[in-house]
């Protein structure tokens, strides 16, 4: 068997989902018995059959990838419940296997995938989508690029309303329909506590999660996921504030970004100028603006 | 004087893997450590805390890069994005060499994130060696390939694992990261004499040695890096050092990670064997 063919044959078996009892399936991807499929290319030894040797890799694949999803999406897990989350992750990994050299990117398509497969979240679909977005944004904010910050001299000679400000690539803008930032912080706090906790405590934690979810009411939240000194923070902003940031991210000039943000605003006209000034002061202090790319 | 032509860094001594639970201890207590090995993929990112930590470490310590997903043995071409990011990191760390595994793990662009065993065939050796050369030429630093622990063997194999390793490194003209724990694990899983393996490796190509612990199950041994090094593995290490001379050595401890001191103390046990090799050279 040539190298490529052997690798394809083995990979198909390794990436095939495990049974409910976390063992290798009896049937191979091509429909034949897995015993004969494995025996075609793997030698048995005096302790393990070909099937059992292949099964070690099959199990390691799934344990590793599922563990990565559990680590990256504790919020989605909390919303769906542990069992449903595990089954959902298996389906997700089958549809969206890793195509990156790093497991960091494994969950990059989760939100889109969940949107196309609403059965997994059922009545909690909107909530699940929101928290999946937030958790992915958190990953992007954690290790996203930070360009050199904007300096006063970068603005010299800039034409007021036509000025185009750039946001740092790591700054993530999320318009959410649930206050999932609060939920995620609560889940993380519980997970941290659980590292040192007993089974009884974990049971209480589960019940606490159920109560927290039941109390979670829908409500629009405009959130900026950013970092300060390389720690990630969630910052809620006003709808108008969010609209300005979103427009700047899209490359709109300053004037158009501000005008667009107030088009449907109920904020008193007299308060707007002062608010805008305050927002820009805050954003600049938080380091959200970066130097413009040099034109070639 | 270097122990061999692929190892001009005999003064590197004994290192340990840089792992997140030890960051605070290292940055605040600044312990004396010969060098740290980093997992390249953990730092092939655009920004944020991991790179900040790495830069702080680089101010104080020597760092060597070790990769887990180049997959020299995969039949497909290297991922260009991976290579570009790896080269950026090489420039940042100024690593004197880079290492990755003699294995495969991706096919048709899909990654298993595992170190899957090679079929020991001449075709596989040729493909693997070409890839090692391509990576080395792109990165412009020496490359060392590491033998992996394995749990399966293939019918198509035409040679032993150590013959395959020799075939690849001769064709690629590259170094070896000799993992003596992996040799032990595979020897138990495949019923061969681990000392034969150590004695068959071209000593002049050994650029670095890995030591580690593992987990024993009823029917096989798993390379888990979560225990101290056992005596049979120290014996293989002793033999490897005797053959290759004073070689950069690293203890891997990746799961159930104990305190920094415990990990470092375990690694420093290698000193006994390194000192003996220096004495042997002197007389």
Interface residues (C-beta under 8 A of the other chain):
Chain A: X1 X2 X3 X4 X6 X7 X8 X10 X11 X14 X15 X40 X41 X42 X43 X45 X46 X47 X48 X50 X52 X53 X54 X56 X57 X60 X61 X64 X65 X97 X98 X99 X100 X101 X102 X103 X104 X142 X143 X144 X145 X146 X169 X170 X227 X230 X231
Chain B: X41 X44 X45 X46 X47 X48 X49 X50 X51 X52 X69 X70 X74 X75 X76 X79 X81 X82 X104 X106 X107 X108 X109 X110 X111 X112 X113 X114 X116 X119 X121 X123 X124 X127 X151 X152 X153 X154 X155 X156 X189 X190 X191 X219 X220 X222
